[in-house]
């Protein structure tokens, strides 16, 4: 009888030991899983001080009437710096530059404003204080959700096809929103996706507009707290430009962009402007001015993408892409 009791006790001890090992292993795995979830589920806000994006705007001209290369690489640098209050709401100031290593504030110009609310929505406001703010991102969306029709430049039904977690350059895992559309063809030709805390892989200030007739955008690099944490581009550099273009970008300011009624041209240094041309994507002249004017009425021009060429001389010119809506 004592032998049987001892045997049962031994079996119970072995069984309890196995159960203990299984429970500890489960808790260990659960702890590891929770730790991974803590990394990936921590929300990374997009609107933060000193966030900086380096983009390139590639323009393609199918016809030869314009005496410039077939493809032009136009660098665009955007940075959030400083705060402002508009209509009782706090915004970050967004600055713009085309310099390779811009020095603040000399090489930067105030472009627009951005804010982010507690619902993970990012709002964009044009420098024109009378304009309404625009919803630019909604990072609360789930798989299968339809992107709000008033988001950015969206004019077609777009859905969140998938959400994944990807490791970026600094080793962090960030949430990635993959977008698709049955009617917006550019999203079928070249997938657009948003990275939490960074924005659109195409270009952060023009979500859902990236690849359109006449060229395309590309996000080259993203800096957070002045540290390069995202670098994924085909040219291997955070700055890509075409020589001889936009030499006087810091001397002549063209705004707003997008434009609706009036396009302003500020000739800050009173440069001797030879001619101003507003052209469509085929190089055809829509409007032409031979005098030094400071604004153009575009209210009668159909919505779309255009190019404004300001000729300082026959050899030197500024070409800026303009969106009219």
C-alpha positions in Angstrom: 0.0 0.0 0.0 2.8 2.4 0.9 4.5 1.5 -2.4 1.4 2.4 -4.4 1.1 5.8 -2.5 4.7 6.6 -3.2 4.3 5.7 -6.9 1.2 7.9 -7.2 3.1 10.7 -5.4 6.0 10.3 -7.8 3.7 10.3 -10.8 1.9 13.4 -9.5 5.3 15.1 -9.0 6.4 14.3 -12.5 3.0 15.5 -13.9 3.2 18.7 -11.9 6.7 19.3 -13.1 5.6 18.9 -16.7 2.6 21.2 -16.1 4.9 23.8 -14.4 7.3 23.7 -17.4 4.4 24.1 -19.9 2.9 27.0 -17.9 6.2 28.8 -17.6 7.0 28.3 -21.3 3.5 29.7 -22.2 4.0 32.7 -19.9 7.4 33.3 -21.4 6.0 33.2 -24.9 3.1 35.4 -23.9 5.6 37.9 -22.4 7.6 38.0 -25.5 4.5 38.4 -27.7 3.4 41.2 -25.4 6.8 42.8 -25.7 6.6 42.7 -29.5 3.1 44.1 -29.4 4.3 46.9 -27.2 6.9 47.8 -29.9 4.6 47.6 -32.9 1.5 49.0 -31.3 3.1 52.2 -29.8 1.7 54.9 -32.0 4.3 57.1 -33.8 2.9 60.6 -34.5 3.7 62.2 -37.8 3.5 65.8 -36.7 6.6 66.3 -34.6 9.2 69.1 -34.2 12.1 68.8 -36.6 10.6 66.0 -38.7 12.1 66.4 -42.2 11.3 64.8 -45.5 13.5 64.8 -48.6 11.6 64.1 -51.8 12.2 64.3 -55.5 9.7 65.4 -58.1 10.4 63.8 -61.4 9.0 65.7 -64.4 8.7 64.0 -67.8 8.1 66.0 -71.0 6.9 63.9 -73.9 7.4 66.6 -76.6 10.4 68.6 -77.5 9.2 72.2 -77.5 10.7 72.9 -74.1 14.5 73.2 -74.3 15.1 71.2 -71.1 16.0 67.5 -70.5 13.2 64.9 -71.0 13.4 64.1 -67.2 14.0 66.8 -64.6 14.7 65.9 -61.0 13.3 68.6 -58.7 14.4 68.2 -55.0 11.9 69.1 -52.3 12.7 69.3 -48.6 10.0 69.8 -46.0 10.5 70.4 -42.3 8.2 70.9 -39.3 9.6 73.7 -37.1 7.9 75.8 -34.5 4.3 76.3 -33.5 1.5 78.7 -34.3 -2.2 79.1 -33.3 -4.8 79.4 -36.0 -8.5 79.6 -35.1 -7.7 78.4 -31.6 -5.9 75.3 -32.8 -2.2 74.6 -32.6 -0.3 73.8 -35.7 3.3 73.0 -36.6 4.8 75.3 -39.2 6.0 73.5 -42.4 9.0 74.9 -44.2 10.2 74.2 -47.7 13.6 74.3 -49.4 15.3 73.0 -52.5 18.8 73.3 -51.1 21.0 70.2 -50.5 22.0 71.1 -46.9 19.6 74.0 -46.1 20.4 76.2 -43.1 17.5 77.5 -41.0 16.1 80.0 -41.5 18.0 81.5 -44.4 17.4 78.6 -46.9 13.8 77.8 -45.8 10.5 79.4 -46.6 7.2 79.0 -44.7 5.0 76.7 -46.8 2.0 75.5 -44.8 0.8 74.2 -41.4 0.1 70.7 -40.0 -1.5 69.4 -36.9 -2.4 65.9 -35.5 -5.4 65.2 -33.3 -5.9 62.5 -30.7 -7.8 60.3 -33.2 -4.6 59.8 -35.2 -5.8 62.1 -38.0 -3.4 64.6 -39.6 -4.7 67.9 -40.8 -3.1 70.2 -43.4 -3.7 73.9 -43.7 -2.6 76.1 -46.6 -0.6 79.3 -45.8 -3.7 81.2 -46.8 -5.3 81.7 -43.4 -8.8 82.0 -44.9 -8.6 78.4 -46.4 -10.2 75.4 -44.7 -7.9 72.7 -43.3 -7.7 69.5 -45.2 -7.6 65.9 -43.8 -4.3 64.4 -45.0 -4.0 61.2 -43.1 -6.1 58.9 -41.0 -3.9 56.4 -39.2 -6.8 54.9 -37.3 -8.0 53.0 -40.4 -8.3 49.2 -40.4 -8.0 46.6 -43.1 -11.0 46.9 -45.5 -11.8 50.5 -44.5 -12.4 53.0 -47.2 -10.2 56.1 -47.1 -12.3 59.2 -46.5 -13.2 60.9 -49.8 -12.1 64.3 -48.5 -8.6 63.1 -47.6 -5.8 64.9 -49.4 -6.2 64.9 -53.2 -8.3 61.8 -53.2 -11.1 61.8 -55.9 -11.6 58.0 -56.2 -12.7 55.2 -53.8 -9.5 53.9 -52.1 -9.4 51.2 -49.5 -6.9 49.8 -47.0 -5.9 46.6 -48.7 -3.6 45.4 -45.9 -1.7 46.5 -42.8 1.7 45.1 -42.0 4.6 45.9 -39.6 7.9 46.7 -41.3 11.3 47.4 -39.8 12.7 50.8 -40.9 16.3 51.8 -40.9 16.7 52.6 -37.2 15.5 49.1 -36.3 12.0 50.2 -35.2 8.9 48.4 -36.4 6.3 50.7 -37.9 2.7 50.1 -39.0 2.3 50.2 -42.8 -1.0 50.9 -44.6 -1.2 49.4 -48.1 -3.7 51.2 -50.3 -5.6 50.0 -53.4 -8.3 51.1 -55.7 -10.3 49.6 -58.6 -10.9 53.0 -60.2 -7.8 55.0 -59.4 -5.3 53.5 -61.9 -2.1 54.9 -60.5 -2.6 52.9 -57.3 -2.6 49.8 -59.5 0.4 50.8 -61.5 2.5 51.7 -58.5 1.3 50.9 -54.9 1.1 53.7 -52.5 1.5 53.0 -48.8 1.8 55.0 -45.7 4.2 54.4 -42.9 3.1 55.4 -39.4 5.0 58.5 -38.3 6.4 59.1 -41.8 3.5 59.4 -44.2 3.2 58.4 -47.9 6.1 56.7 -49.5 5.3 58.8 -52.6 5.4 62.2 -50.9 4.0 63.2 -47.5 2.3 66.5 -48.5 0.5 65.1 -51.5 -1.1 61.8 -50.3 -3.1 59.9 -52.9 -1.8 61.9 -55.8 1.7 60.5 -56.3 1.9 59.1 -59.8 0.1 61.3 -62.3 0.4 62.1 -66.0 3.6 64.1 -66.6 5.8 62.7 -63.8 5.9 61.1 -60.4 7.0 61.8 -56.8 9.3 59.8 -54.6 10.1 60.0 -50.9 13.9 59.6 -50.6 14.6 60.0 -46.9 13.0 60.9 -43.6 14.7 62.4 -40.6 13.3 62.3 -37.0 15.0 64.4 -34.4 17.7 65.1 -37.1 18.4 61.4 -37.3 18.0 59.6 -40.6 15.6 56.8 -39.9 14.2 56.0 -43.4 16.3 55.7 -46.6 14.7 53.7 -49.4 15.4 55.2 -52.8 16.8 54.0 -56.2 19.4 56.7 -56.5 21.2 56.0 -53.2 21.1 59.6 -52.1 18.8 61.8 -50.1 19.2 64.6 -52.6 18.5 64.3 -56.4 18.4 67.3 -58.7 19.0 68.3 -62.3 21.7 70.9 -62.9 20.7 74.3 -64.2 17.1 74.2 -63.0 15.6 76.3 -60.1 18.9 78.2 -59.6 16.9 81.1 -58.2 14.3 79.3 -56.1 15.2 81.2 -53.0 14.9 84.5 -54.8 11.5 84.0 -56.4 8.6 82.5 -54.5 5.6 81.0 -56.2 2.5 80.2 -54.1 0.0 78.9 -53.2 0.5 75.4 -54.5 -2.1 74.0 -55.1 -3.7 77.1 -56.5 -7.4 77.9 -57.0 -7.8 81.5 -58.0 -4.7 83.6 -57.9 -1.1 82.4 -58.2 1.4 84.8 -56.6 4.9 85.4 -57.9 7.2 87.2 -55.5 10.3 88.5 -57.1 12.2 89.1 -53.8 15.4 90.4 -55.3 13.9 92.2 -58.3 15.6 89.9 -60.8 15.3 90.9 -64.5 12.5 88.5 -65.6 12.6 87.9 -69.3 9.3 85.9 -69.7 6.7 83.9 -67.7 5.0 80.9 -69.2 2.3 78.7 -67.8 2.3 75.4 -69.7 0.4 72.2 -69.6 2.1 68.8 -69.3 2.6 68.6 -73.1 4.7 71.8 -73.2 1.9 73.8 -74.7 1.6 77.4 -73.6 -1.6 78.2 -71.7 -0.7 81.8 -70.6 2.3 84.0 -71.5 3.6 87.2 -70.0 6.6 89.3 -71.2 6.5 91.7 -68.3 7.4 91.2 -64.6 4.0 90.5 -63.0 3.4 89.4 -59.5 0.3 87.3 -59.9 -1.6 85.2 -62.4 -5.4 84.6 -62.4 -5.8 80.8 -62.8 -9.5 80.7 -61.9 -10.4 80.1 -65.6 -8.0 77.2 -66.1 -9.2 73.6 -65.9 -8.0 71.6 -62.9 -4.8 69.6 -63.3 -1.1 69.8 -63.3 0.8 72.6 -65.0 4.3 74.1 -65.2 5.2 77.7 -64.5 8.5 78.7 -66.2 10.0 82.0 -65.1 12.9 82.9 -67.5 15.5 85.1 -65.8 17.5 85.1 -69.1 17.7 82.8 -72.1 20.0 80.5 -70.2 18.6 80.7 -66.7 15.1 79.8 -65.6 12.9 78.5 -62.8 10.4 75.8 -63.6 7.9 74.9 -60.9 5.1 72.4 -61.1 1.7 73.9 -60.2 -1.4 72.1 -59.2 -4.6 73.9 -60.1 -7.9 72.7 -58.4 
